[in-house]
Amino acid sequence: MKASNTARAYGGVARLFHWTIALLILAAIGLGLYAGSLPRGSQEAMQAIFQTFSIHKTIGVAALILAVLRILWTLTQTHPRPLHPNRAVETFLAGVVHWGMWIGMVIIPLSGWLLHSAAPGGFSRILWPLGQRLPGVPQDAALAERFASFHEAGWWLLAGLVVLHVAGALKHALIDRDGTLHRMAGSPDKAPVPPAAGPSHALRHVVAAVLGLGLWVAVAVISVIAPEEEAKAPPAATTVQTAPQTAAVTTGTAPAWAVQQGELAIQVQQGQSPVKGRFGKWQATISYDPETRSGHVEATADIASLELGSVADTAKGPDFLNAAAHPSATFSADILPPATEGGPETLKGTMTIAGKAMPLEFPATITTEGDTATARGQFRLDRRDYGVGASYADEGTVGFGVEVTLDLTAKRQ
């Protein structure tokens, strides 16, 4: 068998690429569906999910590399001429399906790798000695979510194109009986000799390639761009808007402050990799006297609003924060003046998570300028103190420590 293609059949290199990539793509799709169906909860179950996704990602990267090589090889090769040039519509649609598959074999694994690169902390490692992340891709949860939307929608298109491709091959084998399969699956010597190509043959290939690319552009618009534009659309006139994280006015001698903006972020260790997240909904009631540098704070975080990449649902599930049974975490503390001149204030009080209250004390830097104050603090919790993830007795899957960072700006009331 010749390595190169001929006008009659595909050569050995093209055949090797074809069947290897086909097996890898089918294996990656199967593993992705299997990993998504696995039960979550116990440490053993989570380890199985991590391992399955690691294999899924590794196979996807291998398919991506081979698909790029195959396209480059295809561009240098003679393309076997159509056996039935008189069937113009059928031949053209077959070309669109072929180009759609070739493009999808690059785009789908690439979107998965982009998702892996953008996800804060990553989620299941690629099993190879080279780098995990693509250069130039920032770790951003919102960006990772967009890649995930495209990746999840795109595999349906790729699967549909594969089904059409297989259906076409079966038609040639069972209905037409024209020996088409010998071009890729049988003996090249048994492949039928195609008629001479017409002058429009090359043009049809170009148009088919453009339409094949158009299919993927449509998926991007439907899965990513359209929802993003909808989210940016201004609310209807009847929508009541409230500022997020706005503090209630407090009573007492210390002035009350209303939070204007801020972030309540966390970082955990998942599979030895840091995973960053944040609470989308939280509020604080603050009284603080800049003269005495003392006051009080009451803060509440909505557990259901936790954003933690691919492990967010698990973190909010019954084995961890259990949002259904304990929808909020609270912190009540006094703000104590600095122990030394120029030092930070101290927040000393009680943190309640998953229904369990524990004492908590940590330093916070509070600065005021006129009617504006900023506060920054960081502290570390041990999930075991609150009975969170009790079935995860070691740090192989989920670390014990949770880093919490508070950064806010408030206005005097």
Secondary structure, DSSP 8 states (H G I E B T S, - for coil): --SS--SSS--HHHHHHHHHHHHHHHHHHHHHHHHHHS--SSHHHHHHHHHHHHHHHHHHHHHHHHHHHHHHHHHTS-----S-TT-HHHHHHHHHHHHHHHHHHHHHHHHHHHHHHHSTT-SS--SSSS-SS-TT----HHHHHHHHHHHHHHHHHHHHHHHHHHHHHHIIIIII---GGGGTTS-GGGS-------TTHHHHHHHHHHHHHHHHHHHHIIIIIHHHHHHHS---TT-----TT------SSS-EEEEEEEEEEEEEEETTEEEEEEESSEEEEEEEETTTTEEEEEEEEEGGGEE-GGGHHHHTSTTTT-TTT--EEEEEEEEE--SSTT--EEEEEEEEETTEEEEEEEEEEEEEETTEEEEEEEEEEEGGGGTTTTT--STTTEEEEEEEEEEEEEEE-
